[in-house]
């Protein structure tokens, strides 16, 4: 085996794909009685334009939300609640009993709390002092 080298970079889709494949393989070997993780996405469009979306996953009895976005002019209209309701219904259909999400204090933790999510952990001063990373969970 030759000398190892370290390469620093920014966005690296190929690396992300390889890491996902390797971790999925490791996780599958460690949990042979659990179906493989599946991506779960929901999009809401109007006139072929994206107005809201959520991207996450389900694995065993857990669901996780990685990204949620609602177009600014649609915030406060109920679109976000509809988005999460669709995500949660599909998670339940896949056998999930709870869902996790993180949201910075300058994003939307109050939005999730209004929909029944409870704060379970908070990293203070992340990413900077005066801003926190809030971890939430909802029992489905």
Secondary structure, 3 states (H helix, E strand, C coil): CCCCCCCCCCCCHHHHHHHHHHHHHHHHHHCCCCCCCEEEEEEEEECCEEEEEEEEEEECCEEEEEEEEECHHHCCCCHHHHHHHHHHHHHHHCCCCEEEEEEECCCCHHHHHHCCCEEEEEECCCCCCCCCEEEEEEEC
